[in-house]
Amino acid sequence: MQVAPGKGAAAEAIAETYLTRRGLTVLERNWRVRGGEIDLICQDGRTLIFVEVRLRTGHDYGGAAESITLAKRHRLILAARHYLAGKPEVPCRFDAVLMDGLDEAHLEWIRNAFA
């Protein structure tokens, strides 16, 4: 089930608050480049974290985790490479914040969701 644009923004705001309370610093929101977008770019110490936020309110086509397809992962990696271009080399990873409702009780944070 697709999520209405307003609900997607609300899910990203909830994820941002959740991650910030756990010590991450949000550097960018909805960072876009031709061919890809990263919902949140965060920092934890020296590590850059590219975060994909997924909200799924129905399970007709799988849950939030299943919606991060191989093609979506490739677009995220492409966008991350553009973001990193020309910056000093630092450790980085891809995390996912999965939600099946618009509150923290329905939120799962997966560190190193994919490489």
Backbone hydrogen bonds, N-H to C=O, Kabsch-Sander energy under -0.5 kcal/mol:
donor,donor_aa,acceptor,acceptor_aa,energy
7,K,4,A,-0.8
8,G,4,A,-1.9
9,A,5,P,-2.0
10,A,6,G,-1.9
11,A,7,K,-2.6
12,E,8,G,-2.2
13,A,9,A,-2.1
14,I,10,A,-2.3
15,A,11,A,-2.6
16,E,12,E,-2.6
17,T,13,A,-2.2
18,Y,14,I,-2.5
19,L,15,A,-2.8
20,T,16,E,-2.5
21,R,17,T,-2.3
22,R,18,Y,-0.7
22,R,19,L,-0.6
23,G,20,T,-1.8
24,L,19,L,-2.1
25,T,43,Q,-2.5
26,V,24,L,-0.5
27,L,25,T,-0.6
27,L,41,I,-3.3
28,E,41,I,-1.7
30,N,39,D,-3.2
31,W,38,I,-1.9
33,V,36,G,-2.5
36,G,33,V,-2.8
38,I,31,W,-2.7
39,D,51,V,-0.5
40,L,51,V,-1.8
41,I,28,E,-2.3
42,C,40,L,-0.5
42,C,49,I,-3.1
43,Q,25,T,-2.1
44,D,47,T,-2.7
47,T,44,D,-1.9
48,L,91,P,-2.6
49,I,42,C,-3.0
50,F,93,R,-2.7
51,V,40,L,-3.3
51,V,49,I,-0.6
52,E,95,D,-2.1
53,V,51,V,-0.5
54,R,52,E,-0.5
54,R,97,V,-2.8
56,R,99,M,-2.5
61,Y,62,G,-0.6
62,G,59,H,-1.2
67,S,63,G,-0.9
67,S,64,A,-0.6
68,I,65,A,-1.6
69,T,67,S,-1.5
73,R,69,T,-2.5
74,H,70,L,-2.2
75,R,71,A,-1.9
76,L,72,K,-2.1
77,I,73,R,-2.5
78,L,74,H,-2.4
79,A,75,R,-2.3
80,A,76,L,-2.6
81,R,77,I,-2.4
82,H,78,L,-1.9
83,Y,79,A,-2.4
84,L,80,A,-2.5
85,A,81,R,-1.2
87,K,84,L,-2.4
93,R,48,L,-1.8
94,F,114,F,-0.6
95,D,50,F,-2.3
95,D,93,R,-0.5
96,A,110,I,-2.3
97,V,52,E,-2.6
98,L,96,A,-0.6
98,L,108,E,-3.0
99,M,54,R,-2.8
100,D,106,H,-1.6
103,D,101,G,-1.3
106,H,103,D,-1.8
107,L,104,E,-1.6
108,E,98,L,-2.5
110,I,96,A,-3.3
110,I,108,E,-0.6
111,R,109,W,-0.6
113,A,94,F,-2.2
113,A,110,I,-0.6
114,F,94,F,-0.8
